[in-house]
Amino acid sequence: MKYIKHVKILARELPGSSKLDLHGVRHHAVDHKVENFILLNQKLLPLTIVCGNSQTMIDLVQAVINRINCEEVVMDRYGVIVVRRI
């Protein structure tokens, strides 16, 4: 595990991937955390974002992904979004 410089986002490194777990993160903080996570870790694609079962959390994450124009995004499992290409 490592902390991303100057941002309190915990990213767990997996082989060829990074993961952001949003369990316990308040809705008002999601926008900033997801955007920073994607932009600061774009060299570590694919990026996995765990939203959990909250449809509101999934919608907030998808809004950020759409705003920064990620090219390839999948949600193979409900609540787990994978950014494959930015």
Secondary structure, 3 states (H helix, E strand, C coil): CEECCCCCCEEEEECCEEEEECCCCCHHHHHHHHHHHHHHCHHHCCEEEECCCCHHHHHHHHHHHHHCCCCEEEEEECCEEEEEEC
